[in-house]
Amino acid sequence: MGTSKSELLFQNAQKHLVGGVNSPVRSFKAVGGHPRFIQCAKGAYVEDVDGNRFIDFVGSWGPMILGHNPDRVIKAVKEQLDRGTSYGAPCEVEVELAQQIKEALPSIELLRFTSSGTEATMSALRLARAVTKRARILKFEGSYHGHSDGLLVSAGSGATTFGVPSSQGVPDFLAKNTWVLPYNDVEALDVLFTTQGINIAAVILEPVCGNMGVVEPSKEFLNALSKLTKEYGSLLIFDEVMTGFRLGWSGAQGLFNMKPDLTCLGKIIGGGFPVGAFGGRRELMEQIAPMGPVYQAGTLSGNPIAMSAGLATLKSLKSLKPYKTLEKITSDLAVFLRNEGKKKKIPIQVNQVGSMFTVFFTSGVVDSYLSAMESDTKAYATFFNSLLEQGVSMPPSQFEAAFVSTEHDAKVMDQAKKIFSEAFSKVARAL
Ligand code: PLP
């Protein structure tokens, strides 16, 4: 089947939308070609406007853990539609979803819903600065926490730990309040805290990184974070926008048995609708307006459609208990991919945690941004495009996580494996 309708739509889209897309990575800039315009999605599959079907490992960048259009979620959304789409006033489903989240994540005693993950992280940091009366924050190179000014910052050159803007339009004076260290670097963390700990309001962490591709934290790194933030009175913020309800019912904090001061959520808790949330200990969250002096608000925050979709998703996850199966299916795939790489003499590293995975085209261990950057992005582009041609949709960038859903059953995965194998052959021929 062709791609002419997608091509035409993309040409037209570029006349009206910046770069033809509403979020940069969708543009295929990193892998070449043009994006496929999707007309419908169900289960493990998405279908483009030319009628091509793809086994989907993007899953709308994480939310679709139950696959696309799950019946229970769609039913809840339809029922809510009949009752109204937005009230600008409290409604019951917000409370129900909050209760469900708290039950899963005991570190959250009180929470606030937002309309995106970006708002959640931005607001959590404002709160951290307010309660600690400190300005500086610490993040890790290669992480992504949304696109607010203070977080679009990467590491400066050389020995400096001051951040530099990673986007034009972010003023230096803001970037300087964000320190950036390499992920998993315990020594650097120790040095920064020893010299500057009393100035750090919060450390924000992707507890399993997805935004440089999947990178796991070491035990030592997590222990050091926990110890140092406590010792110096800085807040530890887990950005679980991606990992929340993805890596387990209690997210990454459940997996690692940790209790962050604040947690940010998004993606899955909205069941495919725009959503975010941040929450934590009661005495911290009580500083948010209207209870406290830290202002935070949103016209569509707690939107009843998003809340209904999120609640139905969490209820399904609670009854399905899919996490062991998801882990097994995904680790089986990871093993298969590693073996294929070996067989075809392609240097790859497959990082996988739960239902998240990344195939890095490099021979070295990937445990930081620097090591991820060793990857051969041209090989990834060949891999990606070969997969797409054969009916598998992967993230259009080397440095992203792929996601497996409960709809990726053995039959789907067998089909996907054949296609992955073909794509590796193509990469091997191109090397
Ligand atoms: N935090 C993490 C870990 C994310 O992966 C993302 C988005 O991918 C965000 C924050 C930002 O969320 P949103 O895109 O909903 O603003």
Residues whose N, C-alpha, C, O or C-beta is under 5 A from the ligand:
A	BS01	PLP	S116 G117 T118 Y144 H145 G146 E206 D239 V241 M242 G266 V275
